[in-house]
Amino acid sequence: MKNNQNTVVPSLKLFNAPLQPSNLLSLILFFAFGLCFGILLAFQLKNVSLNLLFNEFPLSTTTTTTADFPPPPTQNMRLEDFIHPSKIMHQMTDQELIWRASMVPKVRNYPFHRTPKVAFMFLTRGPVLLSPLWERFFKGHNGLFNIYVHCSGSFSNRTEPKHSVFHGRRIPSKEVQWGKVNMVEAERRLLANALLDFSNQRFVLLSEACIPLFNFSTVYSYLINSNQNFVESYDLMGPVGRGRYSRKMHPTIKLQDWRKGSQWFEMDRDLALEVISDKTYFPVFQKYCNGSCYADEHYLPTFVSKKFGGRNSRRTLTFVDWSKGGPHPARYTRYDVTVQFLEKLRSDSHCEYNGRKNHTCHLFARKFTPHALDRLLRIAPKVMQFNP
């Protein structure tokens, strides 16, 4: 014990001794030595710990990740999924839909075999009541057409039978009121949905009361080979023509630009893209074409005449009889459906087609009631030479 006490005494004396220059230097050297020794010891201990860790668990992190979190299955998007959507129901808003549908590839040559199709777009209040006749019309021509149905009201949840060509062809729809601008919104919605399929080249607007007047092959050839659009457009004086113009539309739309025409149109892909992309004229109609303006009779005739009149025939392909007067056209019942009546509709006037005179001026007709369906199914296929 005495020796240990003697060993500690010199160190204690060093701290308790008066601070002389020689003592101060000794203290500095002592602390410097201790600091260096501590740093070296810390580094050595750290390296030893890391080596032990890696040697003991060399693949622990990788093994755990692989076992607990397997890589997700590869889901490659095919070109087919982009150019031919298999399902037409979606959750896009109208703004999102139109933005998506308005995309146009700058490379005009298609990197795939493209068979042009006709988009038959039905704007209905309920189901397509004459669908059995249309089923006969479309039979045997798969791959040459697509069907789109905009159905408003309480019938929007109705499901067509799986064997029907109308099954699964209803697009996301909204309420439509007769004579209101939301009817044009529905037309643009139909066009936008049909434009999502790059195979659609011609676009026909129909109603649940429309029927075809010729077989599918004739209608398809007439539309695909046409170098014009079919949007009826004419200048009409009086209260139901220029009298519906609102001066608030000036200067975007002037009185001399105002046109009237049938709601039922047919157009090519280029014009359909222009219609849904219109941010100049349609907003004016939305804002000022209300009440007795009837936007569905004036928007497209005015827009097409003002911007694309050179490529428009200014006539409709859908026959409608307005000779009885009033706000609605004539309705045809089962008693009107005869061979002579259908033949008259098929060759009732003279017109031009691709710059030449033609006797086939209307491909469709309306307004047929559901009560006419039975006779149409018995007579029309023979007159129009549908496929057996």
TORKOL-4160 file (C-alpha; in steps of 0.2 Angstrom, whole numbers, padded with zeros to 4 digits, m for minus):
388
<pt num="1" X="0000" Y="0000" Z="0000"/>
<pt num="2" X="0014" Y="0012" Z="0004"/>
<pt num="3" X="0022" Y="0009" Z="m0014"/>
<pt num="4" X="0005" Y="0013" Z="m0022"/>
<pt num="5" X="0003" Y="0029" Z="m0012"/>
<pt num="6" X="0020" Y="0034" Z="m0017"/>
<pt num="7" X="0016" Y="0031" Z="m0036"/>
<pt num="8" X="0001" Y="0042" Z="m0035"/>
<pt num="9" X="0009" Y="0056" Z="m0025"/>
<pt num="10" X="0020" Y="0063" Z="m0039"/>
<pt num="11" X="0004" Y="0065" Z="m0051"/>
<pt num="12" X="m0006" Y="0073" Z="m0037"/>
<pt num="13" X="0009" Y="0085" Z="m0034"/>
<pt num="14" X="0009" Y="0089" Z="m0052"/>
<pt num="15" X="m0009" Y="0095" Z="m0052"/>
<pt num="16" X="m0007" Y="0104" Z="m0035"/>
<pt num="17" X="0009" Y="0112" Z="m0038"/>
<pt num="18" X="0009" Y="0130" Z="m0042"/>
<pt num="19" X="0008" Y="0135" Z="m0060"/>
<pt num="20" X="0025" Y="0137" Z="m0066"/>
<pt num="21" X="0030" Y="0138" Z="m0084"/>
<pt num="22" X="0038" Y="0121" Z="m0083"/>
<pt num="23" X="0022" Y="0113" Z="m0075"/>
<pt num="24" X="0011" Y="0121" Z="m0088"/>
<pt num="25" X="0021" Y="0113" Z="m0102"/>
<pt num="26" X="0020" Y="0096" Z="m0093"/>
<pt num="27" X="0001" Y="0098" Z="m0092"/>
<pt num="28" X="m0001" Y="0102" Z="m0110"/>
<pt num="29" X="0009" Y="0088" Z="m0116"/>
<pt num="30" X="m0001" Y="0076" Z="m0104"/>
<pt num="31" X="m0018" Y="0081" Z="m0111"/>
<pt num="32" X="m0011" Y="0080" Z="m0129"/>
<pt num="33" X="m0005" Y="0063" Z="m0127"/>
<pt num="34" X="m0021" Y="0057" Z="m0119"/>
<pt num="35" X="m0032" Y="0065" Z="m0133"/>
<pt num="36" X="m0021" Y="0056" Z="m0147"/>
<pt num="37" X="m0022" Y="0040" Z="m0138"/>
<pt num="38" X="m0041" Y="0041" Z="m0136"/>
<pt num="39" X="m0044" Y="0045" Z="m0155"/>
<pt num="40" X="m0033" Y="0030" Z="m0160"/>
<pt num="41" X="m0042" Y="0019" Z="m0149"/>
<pt num="42" X="m0059" Y="0024" Z="m0155"/>
<pt num="43" X="m0055" Y="0021" Z="m0173"/>
<pt num="44" X="m0048" Y="0004" Z="m0169"/>
<pt num="45" X="m0064" Y="m0001" Z="m0160"/>
<pt num="46" X="m0075" Y="0005" Z="m0174"/>
<pt num="47" X="m0066" Y="m0005" Z="m0187"/>
<pt num="48" X="m0066" Y="m0021" Z="m0177"/>
<pt num="49" X="m0085" Y="m0019" Z="m0174"/>
<pt num="50" X="m0088" Y="m0016" Z="m0193"/>
<pt num="51" X="m0078" Y="m0031" Z="m0198"/>
<pt num="52" X="m0087" Y="m0042" Z="m0185"/>
<pt num="53" X="m0104" Y="m0036" Z="m0192"/>
<pt num="54" X="m0100" Y="m0040" Z="m0210"/>
<pt num="55" X="m0092" Y="m0057" Z="m0206"/>
<pt num="56" X="m0106" Y="m0063" Z="m0196"/>
<pt num="57" X="m0120" Y="m0056" Z="m0207"/>
<pt num="58" X="m0113" Y="m0055" Z="m0225"/>
<pt num="59" X="m0130" Y="m0056" Z="m0234"/>
<pt num="60" X="m0143" Y="m0053" Z="m0221"/>
<pt num="61" X="m0150" Y="m0037" Z="m0229"/>
<pt num="62" X="m0151" Y="m0043" Z="m0247"/>
<pt num="63" X="m0159" Y="m0060" Z="m0241"/>
<pt num="64" X="m0172" Y="m0051" Z="m0230"/>
<pt num="65" X="m0177" Y="m0039" Z="m0244"/>
<pt num="66" X="m0179" Y="m0053" Z="m0257"/>
<pt num="67" X="m0189" Y="m0064" Z="m0245"/>
<pt num="68" X="m0201" Y="m0051" Z="m0238"/>
<pt num="69" X="m0204" Y="m0040" Z="m0253"/>
<pt num="70" X="m0204" Y="m0050" Z="m0270"/>
<pt num="71" X="m0202" Y="m0039" Z="m0285"/>
<pt num="72" X="m0219" Y="m0035" Z="m0293"/>
<pt num="73" X="m0224" Y="m0044" Z="m0309"/>
<pt num="74" X="m0220" Y="m0036" Z="m0325"/>
<pt num="75" X="m0234" Y="m0027" Z="m0334"/>
<pt num="76" X="m0229" Y="m0021" Z="m0351"/>
<pt num="77" X="m0242" Y="m0010" Z="m0360"/>
<pt num="78" X="m0245" Y="m0015" Z="m0378"/>
<pt num="79" X="m0247" Y="m0004" Z="m0392"/>
<pt num="80" X="m0264" Y="m0012" Z="m0395"/>
<pt num="81" X="m0270" Y="m0006" Z="m0377"/>
<pt num="82" X="m0266" Y="0012" Z="m0383"/>
<pt num="83" X="m0274" Y="0012" Z="m0400"/>
<pt num="84" X="m0289" Y="0001" Z="m0397"/>
<pt num="85" X="m0296" Y="0003" Z="m0379"/>
<pt num="86" X="m0304" Y="m0013" Z="m0375"/>
<pt num="87" X="m0316" Y="m0005" Z="m0362"/>
<pt num="88" X="m0325" Y="0012" Z="m0365"/>
<pt num="89" X="m0331" Y="0015" Z="m0348"/>
<pt num="90" X="m0318" Y="0026" Z="m0338"/>
<pt num="91" X="m0318" Y="0039" Z="m0324"/>
<pt num="92" X="m0311" Y="0054" Z="m0334"/>
<pt num="93" X="m0319" Y="0071" Z="m0333"/>
<pt num="94" X="m0325" Y="0079" Z="m0349"/>
<pt num="95" X="m0310" Y="0090" Z="m0348"/>
<pt num="96" X="m0298" Y="0076" Z="m0346"/>
<pt num="97" X="m0307" Y="0066" Z="m0359"/>
<pt num="98" X="m0306" Y="0079" Z="m0372"/>
<pt num="99" X="m0288" Y="0083" Z="m0368"/>
<pt num="100" X="m0284" Y="0065" Z="m0370"/>
<pt num="101" X="m0294" Y="0062" Z="m0386"/>
<pt num="102" X="m0287" Y="0078" Z="m0395"/>
<pt num="103" X="m0269" Y="0071" Z="m0395"/>
<pt num="104" X="m0263" Y="0069" Z="m0413"/>
<pt num="105" X="m0247" Y="0059" Z="m0418"/>
<pt num="106" X="m0235" Y="0070" Z="m0429"/>
<pt num="107" X="m0230" Y="0054" Z="m0438"/>
<pt num="108" X="m0244" Y="0051" Z="m0450"/>
<pt num="109" X="m0239" Y="0034" Z="m0456"/>
<pt num="110" X="m0246" Y="0021" Z="m0444"/>
<pt num="111" X="m0234" Y="0008" Z="m0437"/>
<pt num="112" X="m0247" Y="m0006" Z="m0438"/>
<pt num="113" X="m0260" Y="m0012" Z="m0450"/>
<pt num="114" X="m0275" Y="0000" Z="m0449"/>
<pt num="115" X="m0292" Y="m0005" Z="m0455"/>
<pt num="116" X="m0303" Y="0011" Z="m0455"/>
<pt num="117" X="m0319" Y="0009" Z="m0445"/>
<pt num="118" X="m0335" Y="0019" Z="m0444"/>
<pt num="119" X="m0340" Y="0025" Z="m0427"/>
<pt num="120" X="m0359" Y="0023" Z="m0425"/>
<pt num="121" X="m0363" Y="0035" Z="m0411"/>
<pt num="122" X="m0381" Y="0034" Z="m0403"/>
<pt num="123" X="m0387" Y="0049" Z="m0393"/>
<pt num="124" X="m0402" Y="0042" Z="m0384"/>
<pt num="125" X="m0414" Y="0046" Z="m0370"/>
<pt num="126" X="m0415" Y="0028" Z="m0365"/>
<pt num="127" X="m0411" Y="0011" Z="m0374"/>
<pt num="128" X="m0409" Y="0009" Z="m0392"/>
<pt num="129" X="m0427" Y="0004" Z="m0395"/>
<pt num="130" X="m0424" Y="m0002" Z="m0413"/>
<pt num="131" X="m0408" Y="m0012" Z="m0409"/>
<pt num="132" X="m0414" Y="m0028" Z="m0416"/>
<pt num="133" X="m0414" Y="m0020" Z="m0433"/>
<pt num="134" X="m0397" Y="m0013" Z="m0431"/>
<pt num="135" X="m0391" Y="m0031" Z="m0425"/>
<pt num="136" X="m0396" Y="m0037" Z="m0442"/>
<pt num="137" X="m0387" Y="m0022" Z="m0450"/>
<pt num="138" X="m0371" Y="m0025" Z="m0441"/>
<pt num="139" X="m0371" Y="m0044" Z="m0443"/>
<pt num="140" X="m0356" Y="m0052" Z="m0451"/>
<pt num="141" X="m0346" Y="m0035" Z="m0452"/>
<pt num="142" X="m0335" Y="m0036" Z="m0436"/>
<pt num="143" X="m0319" Y="m0027" Z="m0437"/>
<pt num="144" X="m0327" Y="m0013" Z="m0448"/>
<pt num="145" X="m0337" Y="m0003" Z="m0435"/>
<pt num="146" X="m0337" Y="0003" Z="m0417"/>
<pt num="147" X="m0353" Y="0007" Z="m0407"/>
<pt num="148" X="m0355" Y="0021" Z="m0394"/>
<pt num="149" X="m0371" Y="0025" Z="m0384"/>
<pt num="150" X="m0374" Y="0040" Z="m0374"/>
<pt num="151" X="m0389" Y="0037" Z="m0363"/>
<pt num="152" X="m0396" Y="0049" Z="m0351"/>
<pt num="153" X="m0409" Y="0048" Z="m0338"/>
<pt num="154" X="m0415" Y="0033" Z="m0328"/>
<pt num="155" X="m0411" Y="0020" Z="m0342"/>
<pt num="156" X="m0392" Y="0024" Z="m0340"/>
<pt num="157" X="m0390" Y="0008" Z="m0329"/>
<pt num="158" X="m0398" Y="m0004" Z="m0341"/>
<pt num="159" X="m0387" Y="m0018" Z="m0347"/>
<pt num="160" X="m0389" Y="m0025" Z="m0364"/>
<pt num="161" X="m0388" Y="m0044" Z="m0367"/>
<pt num="162" X="m0370" Y="m0051" Z="m0369"/>
<pt num="163" X="m0374" Y="m0057" Z="m0386"/>
<pt num="164" X="m0379" Y="m0040" Z="m0392"/>
<pt num="165" X="m0367" Y="m0028" Z="m0402"/>
<pt num="166" X="m0373" Y="m0015" Z="m0390"/>
<pt num="167" X="m0367" Y="m0024" Z="m0375"/>
<pt num="168" X="m0354" Y="m0014" Z="m0365"/>
<pt num="169" X="m0354" Y="0000" Z="m0378"/>
<pt num="170" X="m0362" Y="0014" Z="m0366"/>
<pt num="171" X="m0350" Y="0028" Z="m0363"/>
<pt num="172" X="m0350" Y="0038" Z="m0347"/>
<pt num="173" X="m0365" Y="0049" Z="m0349"/>
<pt num="174" X="m0374" Y="0064" Z="m0342"/>
<pt num="175" X="m0391" Y="0071" Z="m0342"/>
<pt num="176" X="m0397" Y="0079" Z="m0358"/>
<pt num="177" X="m0411" Y="0091" Z="m0361"/>
<pt num="178" X="m0420" Y="0094" Z="m0378"/>
<pt num="179" X="m0415" Y="0110" Z="m0385"/>
<pt num="180" X="m0401" Y="0114" Z="m0372"/>
<pt num="181" X="m0383" Y="0116" Z="m0375"/>
<pt num="182" X="m0379" Y="0101" Z="m0365"/>
<pt num="183" X="m0385" Y="0091" Z="m0380"/>
<pt num="184" X="m0370" Y="0098" Z="m0390"/>
<pt num="185" X="m0359" Y="0093" Z="m0375"/>
<pt num="186" X="m0366" Y="0075" Z="m0376"/>
<pt num="187" X="m0361" Y="0075" Z="m0395"/>
<pt num="188" X="m0344" Y="0081" Z="m0391"/>
<pt num="189" X="m0343" Y="0068" Z="m0377"/>
<pt num="190" X="m0347" Y="0054" Z="m0390"/>
<pt num="191" X="m0334" Y="0061" Z="m0402"/>
<pt num="192" X="m0321" Y="0061" Z="m0389"/>
<pt num="193" X="m0324" Y="0044" Z="m0383"/>
<pt num="194" X="m0324" Y="0037" Z="m0401"/>
<pt num="195" X="m0308" Y="0047" Z="m0405"/>
<pt num="196" X="m0299" Y="0036" Z="m0392"/>
<pt num="197" X="m0299" Y="0022" Z="m0404"/>
<pt num="198" X="m0287" Y="0026" Z="m0418"/>
<pt num="199" X="m0295" Y="0014" Z="m0430"/>
<pt num="200" X="m0311" Y="0025" Z="m0431"/>
<pt num="201" X="m0311" Y="0036" Z="m0447"/>
<pt num="202" X="m0329" Y="0041" Z="m0450"/>
<pt num="203" X="m0341" Y="0047" Z="m0436"/>
<pt num="204" X="m0360" Y="0046" Z="m0438"/>
<pt num="205" X="m0372" Y="0053" Z="m0425"/>
<pt num="206" X="m0389" Y="0044" Z="m0423"/>
<pt num="207" X="m0404" Y="0043" Z="m0412"/>
<pt num="208" X="m0414" Y="0028" Z="m0405"/>
<pt num="209" X="m0427" Y="0032" Z="m0418"/>
<pt num="210" X="m0415" Y="0031" Z="m0433"/>
<pt num="211" X="m0414" Y="0016" Z="m0445"/>
<pt num="212" X="m0402" Y="0012" Z="m0459"/>
<pt num="213" X="m0408" Y="0013" Z="m0477"/>
<pt num="214" X="m0395" Y="0002" Z="m0485"/>
<pt num="215" X="m0385" Y="m0013" Z="m0480"/>
<pt num="216" X="m0369" Y="m0011" Z="m0471"/>
<pt num="217" X="m0357" Y="m0014" Z="m0485"/>
<pt num="218" X="m0365" Y="0001" Z="m0495"/>
<pt num="219" X="m0365" Y="0012" Z="m0480"/>
<pt num="220" X="m0347" Y="0008" Z="m0476"/>
<pt num="221" X="m0341" Y="0011" Z="m0494"/>
<pt num="222" X="m0351" Y="0027" Z="m0495"/>
<pt num="223" X="m0343" Y="0034" Z="m0479"/>
<pt num="224" X="m0325" Y="0028" Z="m0480"/>
<pt num="225" X="m0323" Y="0033" Z="m0498"/>
<pt num="226" X="m0330" Y="0051" Z="m0496"/>
<pt num="227" X="m0319" Y="0066" Z="m0498"/>
<pt num="228" X="m0331" Y="0077" Z="m0489"/>
<pt num="229" X="m0340" Y="0079" Z="m0472"/>
<pt num="230" X="m0359" Y="0079" Z="m0470"/>
<pt num="231" X="m0365" Y="0093" Z="m0459"/>
<pt num="232" X="m0380" Y="0102" Z="m0465"/>
<pt num="233" X="m0378" Y="0120" Z="m0465"/>
<pt num="234" X="m0388" Y="0134" Z="m0473"/>
<pt num="235" X="m0392" Y="0153" Z="m0470"/>
<pt num="236" X="m0411" Y="0155" Z="m0465"/>
<pt num="237" X="m0419" Y="0171" Z="m0463"/>
<pt num="238" X="m0434" Y="0173" Z="m0451"/>
<pt num="239" X="m0437" Y="0169" Z="m0432"/>
<pt num="240" X="m0431" Y="0151" Z="m0433"/>
<pt num="241" X="m0415" Y="0155" Z="m0442"/>
<pt num="242" X="m0406" Y="0172" Z="m0440"/>
<pt num="243" X="m0419" Y="0177" Z="m0427"/>
<pt num="244" X="m0410" Y="0165" Z="m0415"/>
<pt num="245" X="m0394" Y="0174" Z="m0416"/>
<pt num="246" X="m0388" Y="0184" Z="m0400"/>
<pt num="247" X="m0379" Y="0200" Z="m0403"/>
<pt num="248" X="m0369" Y="0196" Z="m0387"/>
<pt num="249" X="m0359" Y="0183" Z="m0398"/>
<pt num="250" X="m0352" Y="0197" Z="m0408"/>
<pt num="251" X="m0337" Y="0199" Z="m0413"/>
<pt num="252" X="m0333" Y="0180" Z="m0411"/>
<pt num="253" X="m0348" Y="0175" Z="m0421"/>
<pt num="254" X="m0356" Y="0188" Z="m0432"/>
<pt num="255" X="m0374" Y="0188" Z="m0439"/>
<pt num="256" X="m0368" Y="0184" Z="m0457"/>
<pt num="257" X="m0359" Y="0169" Z="m0449"/>
<pt num="258" X="m0374" Y="0162" Z="m0441"/>
<pt num="259" X="m0380" Y="0145" Z="m0449"/>
<pt num="260" X="m0394" Y="0132" Z="m0446"/>
<pt num="261" X="m0394" Y="0114" Z="m0450"/>
<pt num="262" X="m0399" Y="0096" Z="m0444"/>
<pt num="263" X="m0392" Y="0089" Z="m0428"/>
<pt num="264" X="m0388" Y="0072" Z="m0436"/>
<pt num="265" X="m0371" Y="0073" Z="m0444"/>
<pt num="266" X="m0357" Y="0063" Z="m0452"/>
<pt num="267" X="m0339" Y="0068" Z="m0452"/>
<pt num="268" X="m0321" Y="0062" Z="m0454"/>
<pt num="269" X="m0308" Y="0060" Z="m0441"/>
<pt num="270" X="m0299" Y="0077" Z="m0444"/>
<pt num="271" X="m0315" Y="0087" Z="m0442"/>
<pt num="272" X="m0320" Y="0077" Z="m0427"/>
<pt num="273" X="m0303" Y="0082" Z="m0419"/>
<pt num="274" X="m0307" Y="0100" Z="m0423"/>
<pt num="275" X="m0324" Y="0100" Z="m0415"/>
<pt num="276" X="m0319" Y="0093" Z="m0398"/>
<pt num="277" X="m0304" Y="0105" Z="m0398"/>
<pt num="278" X="m0314" Y="0121" Z="m0401"/>
<pt num="279" X="m0310" Y="0133" Z="m0387"/>
<pt num="280" X="m0316" Y="0148" Z="m0397"/>
<pt num="281" X="m0334" Y="0146" Z="m0403"/>
<pt num="282" X="m0341" Y="0133" Z="m0392"/>
<pt num="283" X="m0339" Y="0143" Z="m0376"/>
<pt num="284" X="m0348" Y="0157" Z="m0384"/>
<pt num="285" X="m0363" Y="0145" Z="m0388"/>
<pt num="286" X="m0362" Y="0139" Z="m0370"/>
<pt num="287" X="m0364" Y="0156" Z="m0363"/>
<pt num="288" X="m0376" Y="0164" Z="m0375"/>
<pt num="289" X="m0386" Y="0151" Z="m0384"/>
<pt num="290" X="m0400" Y="0148" Z="m0372"/>
<pt num="291" X="m0419" Y="0147" Z="m0372"/>
<pt num="292" X="m0425" Y="0147" Z="m0390"/>
<pt num="293" X="m0408" Y="0147" Z="m0397"/>
<pt num="294" X="m0407" Y="0128" Z="m0399"/>
<pt num="295" X="m0388" Y="0125" Z="m0400"/>
<pt num="296" X="m0389" Y="0108" Z="m0407"/>
<pt num="297" X="m0396" Y="0116" Z="m0423"/>
<pt num="298" X="m0384" Y="0130" Z="m0424"/>
<pt num="299" X="m0367" Y="0126" Z="m0417"/>
<pt num="300" X="m0360" Y="0114" Z="m0429"/>
<pt num="301" X="m0368" Y="0122" Z="m0444"/>
<pt num="302" X="m0360" Y="0139" Z="m0439"/>
<pt num="303" X="m0343" Y="0132" Z="m0434"/>
<pt num="304" X="m0340" Y="0120" Z="m0449"/>
<pt num="305" X="m0346" Y="0133" Z="m0461"/>
<pt num="306" X="m0335" Y="0147" Z="m0454"/>
<pt num="307" X="m0319" Y="0136" Z="m0452"/>
<pt num="308" X="m0321" Y="0121" Z="m0463"/>
<pt num="309" X="m0334" Y="0125" Z="m0476"/>
<pt num="310" X="m0323" Y="0120" Z="m0491"/>
<pt num="311" X="m0323" Y="0101" Z="m0485"/>
<pt num="312" X="m0342" Y="0101" Z="m0481"/>
<pt num="313" X="m0356" Y="0095" Z="m0492"/>
<pt num="314" X="m0368" Y="0106" Z="m0482"/>
<pt num="315" X="m0381" Y="0092" Z="m0482"/>
<pt num="316" X="m0386" Y="0078" Z="m0469"/>
<pt num="317" X="m0386" Y="0059" Z="m0473"/>
<pt num="318" X="m0401" Y="0057" Z="m0461"/>
<pt num="319" X="m0418" Y="0059" Z="m0469"/>
<pt num="320" X="m0431" Y="0068" Z="m0458"/>
<pt num="321" X="m0448" Y="0074" Z="m0463"/>
<pt num="322" X="m0452" Y="0092" Z="m0457"/>
<pt num="323" X="m0466" Y="0095" Z="m0470"/>
<pt num="324" X="m0480" Y="0094" Z="m0456"/>
<pt num="325" X="m0473" Y="0109" Z="m0447"/>
<pt num="326" X="m0470" Y="0111" Z="m0428"/>
<pt num="327" X="m0455" Y="0109" Z="m0417"/>
<pt num="328" X="m0454" Y="0090" Z="m0421"/>
<pt num="329" X="m0452" Y="0080" Z="m0437"/>
<pt num="330" X="m0465" Y="0067" Z="m0443"/>
<pt num="331" X="m0465" Y="0050" Z="m0434"/>
<pt num="332" X="m0467" Y="0034" Z="m0443"/>
<pt num="333" X="m0477" Y="0020" Z="m0436"/>
<pt num="334" X="m0480" Y="0002" Z="m0441"/>
<pt num="335" X="m0493" Y="0007" Z="m0454"/>
<pt num="336" X="m0481" Y="0018" Z="m0463"/>
<pt num="337" X="m0468" Y="0004" Z="m0466"/>
<pt num="338" X="m0470" Y="m0003" Z="m0483"/>
<pt num="339" X="m0459" Y="m0009" Z="m0497"/>
<pt num="340" X="m0464" Y="0007" Z="m0507"/>
<pt num="341" X="m0461" Y="0019" Z="m0493"/>
<pt num="342" X="m0443" Y="0012" Z="m0489"/>
<pt num="343" X="m0439" Y="0012" Z="m0507"/>
<pt num="344" X="m0445" Y="0030" Z="m0508"/>
<pt num="345" X="m0433" Y="0035" Z="m0494"/>
<pt num="346" X="m0419" Y="0026" Z="m0502"/>
<pt num="347" X="m0420" Y="0037" Z="m0518"/>
<pt num="348" X="m0430" Y="0052" Z="m0514"/>
<pt num="349" X="m0418" Y="0066" Z="m0521"/>
<pt num="350" X="m0403" Y="0071" Z="m0531"/>
<pt num="351" X="m0387" Y="0076" Z="m0524"/>
<pt num="352" X="m0368" Y="0076" Z="m0527"/>
<pt num="353" X="m0356" Y="0064" Z="m0520"/>
<pt num="354" X="m0337" Y="0067" Z="m0523"/>
<pt num="355" X="m0341" Y="0080" Z="m0536"/>
<pt num="356" X="m0353" Y="0069" Z="m0546"/>
<pt num="357" X="m0372" Y="0068" Z="m0547"/>
<pt num="358" X="m0379" Y="0054" Z="m0536"/>
<pt num="359" X="m0396" Y="0046" Z="m0532"/>
<pt num="360" X="m0391" Y="0040" Z="m0515"/>
<pt num="361" X="m0392" Y="0055" Z="m0504"/>
<pt num="362" X="m0398" Y="0048" Z="m0487"/>
<pt num="363" X="m0391" Y="0033" Z="m0478"/>
<pt num="364" X="m0402" Y="0034" Z="m0463"/>
<pt num="365" X="m0419" Y="0040" Z="m0458"/>
<pt num="366" X="m0429" Y="0045" Z="m0443"/>
<pt num="367" X="m0441" Y="0046" Z="m0434"/>
<pt num="368" X="m0447" Y="0028" Z="m0432"/>
<pt num="369" X="m0457" Y="0022" Z="m0416"/>
<pt num="370" X="m0455" Y="0006" Z="m0407"/>
<pt num="371" X="m0471" Y="0000" Z="m0414"/>
<pt num="372" X="m0464" Y="0000" Z="m0432"/>
<pt num="373" X="m0450" Y="m0013" Z="m0427"/>
<pt num="374" X="m0460" Y="m0028" Z="m0431"/>
<pt num="375" X="m0463" Y="m0023" Z="m0449"/>
<pt num="376" X="m0446" Y="m0016" Z="m0451"/>
<pt num="377" X="m0438" Y="m0033" Z="m0446"/>
<pt num="378" X="m0450" Y="m0042" Z="m0459"/>
<pt num="379" X="m0448" Y="m0030" Z="m0473"/>
<pt num="380" X="m0432" Y="m0020" Z="m0472"/>
<pt num="381" X="m0419" Y="m0034" Z="m0473"/>
<pt num="382" X="m0426" Y="m0039" Z="m0490"/>
<pt num="383" X="m0427" Y="m0021" Z="m0496"/>
<pt num="384" X="m0410" Y="m0016" Z="m0490"/>
<pt num="385" X="m0402" Y="m0034" Z="m0494"/>
<pt num="386" X="m0395" Y="m0037" Z="m0477"/>
<pt num="387" X="m0384" Y="m0052" Z="m0474"/>
<pt num="388" X="m0394" Y="m0068" Z="m0471"/>
